[in-house]
Amino acid sequence: MAAWGPLCTQFHDADQPLAPQTEVDWYLERLPPGDEAVLEVMCGSGRLLLPLLDLDVNLHGCDSSPAMLASCEARLEDIGYETTLFLQDATTLNLPFRYRAAFIAAGSLQLIVDPHAACTALERIRAHLVEPGVLLLDFFVPVEAIHPPGAPVAEARTVALYDGMKIAHRSETRVDVEGRRIDVRSRYEKRSGPMILAREDEALALTWYSEEEATALVADAGFR
């Protein structure tokens, strides 16, 4: 079961289309000045990329999900914007440009659950940076890690699409605190009234780090 497919993308675009202004401002305050391009790794469908472009940040994006990148391209076209997007995995990143800064938002690095693979991704990002070579990372500790449930947690949500259809999302979450891993199995169903028009199953996992472990991970990748 692949992650971040077309129905998942439509669900998240309807649920959280754009980053809140506080998040946008956080990045604006920390990106180094200059006209050279910045790279958003694991950019998804443009939740943060679009508002930063709207504020004249010279920004490229990359992601490993074809559905997410297709949505990002369509959203850019809808508002008359253009930028460079790459369909690439962070762990094998190999782009024809170099950047003054890069960032991974919304804890997305934690979707690479193997810390060695995460370190490889950071090394690949560092290889694409020139001075000042700033890297911004957003980490979080899931609430399930702090208060682990005694059994798998089932959840169900539905979002409405612009055309009146709906996407229902059902998930089951399992938490392994000792293994620092959360596994989520999901099913997305696109519906028109009582009719199910499409269905998509998904499996993804995420991990988490303490502040000290996150700092060590970045240092191991060669950052100062």
Phi, psi and chi 1 to 4 in degrees:
 res  aa     phi    psi   chi1   chi2   chi3   chi4
   1 MET       -  116.3  -71.4 -176.0  -72.2      -
   2 ALA   -77.4  158.9      -      -      -      -
   3 ALA  -106.5  155.6      -      -      -      -
   4 TRP    61.6   49.0  -45.9  109.0      -      -
   5 GLY   -85.3 -171.4      -      -      -      -
   6 PRO   -61.0  -44.4  -25.6   34.8      -      -
   7 LEU   -70.9  -39.2  -66.3 -171.2      -      -
   8 CYS   -58.7  -43.5  168.7      -      -      -
   9 THR   -62.1  -45.7  -61.9      -      -      -
  10 GLN   -62.4  -38.9  -68.9  179.1   49.6      -
  11 PHE   -62.0  -49.3 -179.3   91.2      -      -
  12 HIS   -71.3  -32.9  -73.4  -75.7      -      -
  13 ASP   -64.1  -36.1  -76.1   -7.8      -      -
  14 ALA   -76.9  -33.7      -      -      -      -
  15 ASP   -80.5  -43.5 -172.4   46.2      -      -
  16 GLN  -138.9   74.9  -65.6 -178.4  -22.5      -
  17 PRO   -66.2  -36.9   22.3  -32.4      -      -
  18 LEU  -137.8  150.3  -63.8  173.8      -      -
  19 ALA   -66.7  147.4      -      -      -      -
  20 PRO   -66.4  156.9   23.6  -33.0      -      -
  21 GLN   -61.0  -33.4 -169.8   61.0   45.9      -
  22 THR   -62.2  -38.4   51.7      -      -      -
  23 GLU   -70.1  -43.0 -175.0  178.8    1.9      -
  24 VAL   -58.5  -46.0  175.3      -      -      -
  25 ASP   -62.8  -36.9  -70.0  -16.8      -      -
  26 TRP   -58.1  -45.2 -169.1   92.1      -      -
  27 TYR   -70.9  -40.7  -75.3   92.5      -      -
  28 LEU   -58.3  -38.9  -81.3  177.1      -      -
  29 GLU   -70.2  -23.1  -69.1  169.2    3.4      -
  30 ARG  -109.5  -16.0  -70.9  162.3  176.1   80.2
  31 LEU   -69.5  136.7  -71.7  172.0      -      -
  32 PRO   -68.4  149.0   25.5  -34.5      -      -
  33 PRO   -67.4  155.6   24.3  -33.4      -      -
  34 GLY   139.9  165.6      -      -      -      -
  35 ASP   -97.1  -10.3  -63.4  -33.9      -      -
  36 GLU   -65.6  155.7  -60.0   84.8   -2.3      -
  37 ALA   -70.5  153.5      -      -      -      -
  38 VAL  -114.5  149.4  174.0      -      -      -
  39 LEU  -115.3  126.3  176.5   66.3      -      -
  40 GLU   -98.9  114.8 -179.3  179.5    4.7      -
  41 VAL   -89.1  139.9 -177.5      -      -      -
  42 MET    59.7   52.0  -54.2  175.0   79.7      -
  43 CYS   -77.9  -12.8   68.0      -      -      -
  44 GLY    62.2 -140.1      -      -      -      -
  45 SER   -94.6   12.9   62.8      -      -      -
  46 GLY    99.4   20.6      -      -      -      -
  47 ARG   -52.4  -42.6 -174.3 -170.7   67.0   89.8
  48 LEU  -103.1  -30.2 -176.3   56.5      -      -
  49 LEU   -61.3  -43.7 -177.1  141.9      -      -
  50 LEU   -63.2  -49.0  -92.0   66.4      -      -
  51 PRO   -66.6  -29.2   13.6  -24.1      -      -
  52 LEU   -72.0  -38.3  -74.8  173.2      -      -
  53 LEU   -61.5  -36.9  -76.5  175.0      -      -
  54 ASP   -64.5  -20.9 -166.5   46.9      -      -
  55 LEU  -101.6   20.1  -65.5  168.7      -      -
  56 ASP    69.6   25.5  -64.0  -35.9      -      -
  57 VAL   -78.6  129.0  177.1      -      -      -
  58 ASN   -76.2  100.3 -177.2    5.7      -      -
  59 LEU  -133.2  129.0 -177.9   59.5      -      -
  60 HIS  -105.6  161.2  -66.0 -179.6      -      -
  61 GLY  -136.4  153.1      -      -      -      -
  62 CYS  -143.4  150.2   71.3      -      -      -
  63 ASP  -158.9  157.3 -158.5  -86.3      -      -
  64 SER   -94.1   -3.8   61.9      -      -      -
  65 SER   -97.8  114.7  165.0      -      -      -
  66 PRO   -59.5  -37.7  -24.1   34.3      -      -
  67 ALA   -66.2  -42.2      -      -      -      -
  68 MET   -64.8  -44.0  -75.2  -77.7 -177.7      -
  69 LEU   -67.1  -37.5  -88.2 -168.7      -      -
  70 ALA   -62.2  -40.7      -      -      -      -
  71 SER   -64.5  -41.5  174.0      -      -      -
  72 CYS   -61.3  -44.0 -169.9      -      -      -
  73 GLU   -62.4  -42.0  -70.4  174.1  -13.4      -
  74 ALA   -65.9  -39.4      -      -      -      -
  75 ARG   -68.3  -38.3  -63.0  173.8   74.7 -168.7
  76 LEU   -61.5  -44.8  -73.9  167.5      -      -
  77 GLU   -62.9  -37.8 -174.4  175.7   -9.5      -
  78 ASP   -60.6  -33.2  -75.5  -14.8      -      -
  79 ILE  -104.2    7.5   57.3  177.3      -      -
  80 GLY    75.7   25.9      -      -      -      -
  81 TYR  -104.0  156.8  -74.1    1.4      -      -
  82 GLU  -134.4  141.5  -68.2 -176.5    3.5      -
  83 THR  -157.3  177.7 -166.7      -      -      -
  84 THR   -97.0  125.5  -57.2      -      -      -
  85 LEU  -122.5  144.9  -59.5  175.7      -      -
  86 PHE  -127.3  136.2  -62.1   96.4      -      -
  87 LEU   -91.6   92.6  178.9   62.9      -      -
  88 GLN  -148.1  149.7  -71.9 -158.0   22.7      -
  89 ASP   -83.5  141.8 -171.5  -78.6      -      -
  90 ALA   -62.4  -31.2      -      -      -      -
  91 THR   -76.0  -14.5   60.1      -      -      -
  92 THR  -125.8   29.4   54.3      -      -      -
  93 LEU   -57.6  127.8 -165.2   66.1      -      -
  94 ASN  -151.4   91.9 -174.4   14.8      -      -
  95 LEU  -111.8  157.1  -53.8 -179.6      -      -
  96 PRO   -84.8    6.7   30.2  -34.6      -      -
  97 PHE  -123.0  162.3  -61.5  101.0      -      -
  98 ARG  -120.3  154.5  -65.5  -62.2  178.1  -97.3
  99 TYR  -132.9  149.6  -60.4   92.8      -      -
 100 ARG   -78.1  -19.2   62.5 -174.3  161.0  103.6
 101 ALA  -161.3  161.0      -      -      -      -
 102 ALA  -146.5  157.8      -      -      -      -
 103 PHE  -151.8  154.5   63.0   90.1      -      -
 104 ILE  -125.4  118.4  -57.5  178.6      -      -
 105 ALA   -98.0  168.1      -      -      -      -
 106 ALA    58.0   28.3      -      -      -      -
 107 GLY    68.3   17.8      -      -      -      -
 108 SER   -64.7  -27.1  -65.4      -      -      -
 109 LEU   -57.6  -28.9 -178.4   66.0      -      -
 110 GLN   -72.0   -8.1  -65.3  168.5 -134.6      -
 111 LEU   -74.8  -13.8  -65.8  167.0      -      -
 112 ILE   -91.4   93.5  -54.2  174.7      -      -
 113 VAL   -75.2  -24.1  -66.4      -      -      -
 114 ASP   -80.3  117.4  179.8   -6.7      -      -
 115 PRO   -62.1  -28.4   17.4  -28.5      -      -
 116 HIS   -67.9  -40.3  -62.4  -68.2      -      -
 117 ALA   -67.5  -38.1      -      -      -      -
 118 ALA   -62.7  -40.6      -      -      -      -
 119 CYS   -64.5  -39.3 -174.6      -      -      -
 120 THR   -61.1  -42.5  -63.4      -      -      -
 121 ALA   -59.9  -42.9      -      -      -      -
 122 LEU   -66.9  -36.7  -64.4  178.9      -      -
 123 GLU   -63.7  -39.8  -70.6  172.7  -14.7      -
 124 ARG   -66.5  -37.6  -67.2  -51.2  -51.2  147.4
 125 ILE   -64.6  -44.3  -66.3  170.0      -      -
 126 ARG   -59.5  -34.6 -175.6  169.7   61.7   84.9
 127 ALA   -66.1  -16.0      -      -      -      -
 128 HIS  -102.1    6.3  -71.5   75.5      -      -
 129 LEU  -105.3  144.4  -64.5  178.9      -      -
 130 VAL  -118.1  165.3  -64.5      -      -      -
 131 GLU   -54.4  136.0  -70.5  -62.5  -29.9      -
 132 PRO   -81.6   -5.3   31.0  -36.4      -      -
 133 GLY    62.8   46.0      -      -      -      -
 134 VAL   -80.3  135.0  171.7      -      -      -
 135 LEU  -120.5  126.1  173.5   68.0      -      -
 136 LEU  -113.7  126.9  -59.0  175.9      -      -
 137 LEU  -127.8  140.4  -63.2  174.5      -      -
 138 ASP  -111.8  115.3  177.9    0.2      -      -
 139 PHE  -111.1  155.5  -70.5   91.8      -      -
 140 PHE  -148.6  153.9   73.0  100.5      -      -
 141 VAL  -103.9  116.8  177.6      -      -      -
 142 PRO   -61.4  145.5  -17.9   29.5      -      -
 143 VAL   -60.6  -29.9   65.6      -      -      -
 144 GLU   -66.2  -24.8  -63.8   90.1  -15.1      -
 145 ALA   -75.9  -30.1      -      -      -      -
 146 ILE   -83.0  -40.1  -57.9  171.0      -      -
 147 HIS  -125.5   76.7  -55.4  -70.6      -      -
 148 PRO   -65.5  134.6   21.1  -31.3      -      -
 149 PRO   -72.3  154.4   26.8  -33.7      -      -
 150 GLY   -80.2  -10.8      -      -      -      -
 151 ALA  -150.2  164.7      -      -      -      -
 152 PRO   -55.1  141.2  -26.1   34.5      -      -
 153 VAL  -103.2  123.7  176.5      -      -      -
 154 ALA  -103.2  135.9      -      -      -      -
 155 GLU  -136.6  154.3  -64.4  179.5  -74.0      -
 156 ALA  -142.0  134.1      -      -      -      -
 157 ARG  -143.2  157.0  -66.3 -177.1   56.7 -146.7
 158 THR  -135.9  138.0  -60.4      -      -      -
 159 VAL  -122.0  150.5  -61.8      -      -      -
 160 ALA   -95.8  137.3      -      -      -      -
 161 LEU   -92.9  166.2  -55.5 -179.0      -      -
 162 TYR   -63.5  -25.0   70.1   93.1      -      -
 163 ASP   -91.5    9.1   57.1    5.2      -      -
 164 GLY    92.1  -12.2      -      -      -      -
 165 MET   -77.5  170.5  -65.2 -174.0 -173.9      -
 166 LYS  -132.4  153.5  -64.2 -178.9  178.3 -179.7
 167 ILE  -122.0  121.3  -66.2 -176.1      -      -
 168 ALA   -95.0  138.1      -      -      -      -
 169 HIS  -125.2  119.6  173.6 -140.5      -      -
 170 ARG  -116.8  135.1  -68.3 -175.0  175.1   87.5
 171 SER  -138.1  154.0   64.5      -      -      -
 172 GLU  -128.4  123.8 -178.1  179.5  -86.7      -
 173 THR  -112.5  128.8  -58.7      -      -      -
 174 ARG  -117.0  137.1  -63.3  176.3 -179.8  -91.9
 175 VAL  -118.9  127.8 -177.4      -      -      -
 176 ASP  -117.3   92.1  177.7    2.3      -      -
 177 VAL   -64.0  -43.4  174.7      -      -      -
 178 GLU   -63.5  -37.1 -174.2  174.5  -19.1      -
 179 GLY   -87.5    1.2      -      -      -      -
 180 ARG    52.1   53.9  -67.1  -80.6 -175.0   94.9
 181 ARG  -148.0  136.0 -178.9 -178.5  174.4  109.1
 182 ILE  -120.2  126.6  -66.1  177.3      -      -
 183 ASP  -110.1  131.8  -74.5  -83.3      -      -
 184 VAL  -125.1  122.2 -176.6      -      -      -
 185 ARG  -108.3  129.2  -72.6 -175.2  171.7  -93.1
 186 SER  -129.1  156.8  -62.9      -      -      -
 187 ARG  -132.2  128.0  169.5  163.9  -72.0 -178.7
 188 TYR  -108.7  135.0  -62.8   89.5      -      -
 189 GLU  -130.4  124.4  -68.1  179.2  -17.4      -
 190 LYS   -90.5  127.1 -169.9  171.6 -172.6  176.7
 191 ARG  -127.6  145.5  -62.7  175.2  176.8  175.3
 192 SER  -124.0  101.8  177.8      -      -      -
 193 GLY    63.4 -132.0      -      -      -      -
 194 PRO   -83.0   -5.9   29.6  -34.0      -      -
 195 MET   -85.8  133.9  -65.1  178.8   58.4      -
 196 ILE   -93.4  114.9  -62.3  175.3      -      -
 197 LEU   -91.3  -29.0  -55.0  178.0      -      -
 198 ALA  -157.1  153.8      -      -      -      -
 199 ARG  -140.4  144.3  177.7  176.4  -72.2  159.5
 200 GLU  -145.5  126.7 -178.4  176.8  -71.9      -
 201 ASP  -101.4  147.2  -68.4  -32.9      -      -
 202 GLU  -143.9  143.3  175.3 -174.4   77.5      -
 203 ALA  -132.5  126.7      -      -      -      -
 204 LEU  -141.8  163.3   60.1   82.8      -      -
 205 ALA  -137.4  157.9      -      -      -      -
 206 LEU  -146.1  158.8   63.9   90.3      -      -
 207 THR  -124.5 -175.3 -171.2      -      -      -
 208 TRP  -153.0  162.7   62.9   91.5      -      -
 209 TYR  -133.8  151.8  -57.8   90.6      -      -
 210 SER   -75.6  167.8   67.9      -      -      -
 211 GLU   -59.7  -40.4 -174.6  173.4  -13.3      -
 212 GLU   -66.1  -39.9  -67.2   76.5   14.3      -
 213 GLU   -68.3  -38.2  -69.6  164.9  -20.3      -
 214 ALA   -63.9  -42.0      -      -      -      -
 215 THR   -63.1  -41.4  -58.6      -      -      -
 216 ALA   -65.9  -38.6      -      -      -      -
 217 LEU   -61.0  -44.4  177.1   68.0      -      -
 218 VAL   -66.7  -40.2  174.6      -      -      -
 219 ALA   -65.2  -40.0      -      -      -      -
 220 ASP   -61.6  -27.2  -71.6  -16.1      -      -
 221 ALA   -82.6   -1.0      -      -      -      -
 222 GLY   100.6    8.8      -      -      -      -
 223 PHE   -86.7  148.6  -72.5   92.7      -      -
 224 ARG   -84.0      -  -63.8 -171.3  -62.4  -86.9
